[in-house]
Every structure is written in structure tokens, then in C-alpha cells.
Amino acid sequence: MFTIGEEARKNLEMHIGLPLEQISDLGIQGEIALVKAKTGKTLQFKKNNDPRKIGRGSPLLALNRITTIEDINAKIDAL
């Protein structure tokens, strides 16, 4: 478990607009909705990797294990 300093907590809560306890209780759909509400844009997960980012981000992205809706539709159509 990580601990965060009081000043960092206040800064995060000020920028995000929610208390950290509430943020930690959000599920993935809540996090996506929060990002969409704050930025006005939807999150998009790209299957193609940027070779400069391998090893610095998500292991799923680094190993090409993100499945897009197009991949799923192609597999369904193949059945």
C-alpha cells in the first residue's frame, strides 16, 4: 500500500475535484466516466504500440494483448 503526503493529497483533490477515498472506490467505468467528464473526450486504447513506450507503460500494451472491438467483430464474423 502506498501512502501520500497531505500536500500531494490536497493538490490531487483540487485538480481532480473528488476526495481520494472516493477516487479509490471508483471502478473502471467510473474512472472512464470521470475522465470523459473532465476532458470531454473518450478514452481510446490503441492496439499498435509506440516502440518508444515499451516497458514504461501497461504490460498489456507492451505485449500486444489489448483486444479492440474490431478484432472481436472479426472473430465473431469468422464463426
PLY file of the C-alpha trace (Angstrom):
ply
format ascii 1.0
element vertex 79
property float x
property float y
property float z
element edge 78
property int vertex1
property int vertex2
end_header
0.00 0.00 0.00
1.25 3.44 -0.84
0.95 6.49 1.36
0.64 10.00 0.05
1.59 13.24 1.75
-1.01 15.73 2.86
0.14 18.42 0.41
0.08 15.97 -2.51
-3.38 14.79 -1.42
-4.71 18.35 -1.39
-3.21 19.07 -4.82
-4.69 15.92 -6.34
-8.10 16.53 -4.84
-8.04 20.12 -6.09
-7.13 19.09 -9.66
-9.39 16.05 -9.86
-12.32 17.52 -7.96
-13.00 14.45 -5.82
-11.65 13.21 -2.49
-9.03 10.47 -2.85
-11.15 7.99 -0.90
-13.91 8.39 -3.46
-11.45 8.03 -6.35
-10.02 4.82 -4.90
-13.55 3.38 -4.69
-14.31 4.06 -8.36
-14.43 1.12 -10.74
-13.05 1.19 -14.26
-16.32 2.53 -15.68
-16.36 5.30 -13.07
-12.79 6.26 -13.91
-13.58 6.37 -17.63
-16.68 8.49 -16.95
-14.63 10.84 -14.76
-12.01 11.32 -17.49
-14.72 11.91 -20.08
-16.46 14.46 -17.84
-13.20 16.31 -17.13
-11.76 16.31 -20.68
-14.82 15.97 -22.88
-13.07 13.13 -24.75
-13.49 9.39 -24.59
-10.56 7.15 -23.73
-9.20 5.09 -26.58
-6.86 2.17 -26.13
-4.72 1.59 -29.19
-3.52 -1.86 -30.10
-0.46 -0.63 -32.01
2.49 0.12 -29.81
4.82 3.04 -29.90
8.27 1.39 -29.66
9.48 4.27 -27.50
6.99 3.37 -24.76
7.58 -0.37 -24.44
8.50 -1.20 -20.88
7.34 2.14 -19.49
3.59 1.67 -19.54
0.98 -1.01 -19.44
2.31 -4.55 -19.78
-0.77 -5.35 -21.88
0.23 -2.68 -24.39
3.85 -3.79 -24.37
2.86 -7.40 -25.13
0.16 -6.53 -27.71
-2.57 -8.07 -25.56
-5.13 -5.30 -25.97
-8.10 -6.59 -27.98
-10.04 -4.00 -29.93
-13.71 -4.23 -30.82
-12.68 -4.68 -34.46
-10.72 -7.81 -33.50
-13.69 -9.21 -31.62
-16.07 -8.49 -34.51
-13.70 -10.19 -36.95
-13.58 -13.31 -34.76
-17.38 -13.36 -34.46
-17.77 -12.98 -38.23
-15.34 -15.86 -38.77
-17.59 -18.18 -36.77
0 1
1 2
2 3
3 4
4 5
5 6
6 7
7 8
8 9
9 10
10 11
11 12
12 13
13 14
14 15
15 16
16 17
17 18
18 19
19 20
20 21
21 22
22 23
23 24
24 25
25 26
26 27
27 28
28 29
29 30
30 31
31 32
32 33
33 34
34 35
35 36
36 37
37 38
38 39
39 40
40 41
41 42
42 43
43 44
44 45
45 46
46 47
47 48
48 49
49 50
50 51
51 52
52 53
53 54
54 55
55 56
56 57
57 58
58 59
59 60
60 61
61 62
62 63
63 64
64 65
65 66
66 67
67 68
68 69
69 70
70 71
71 72
72 73
73 74
74 75
75 76
76 77
77 78
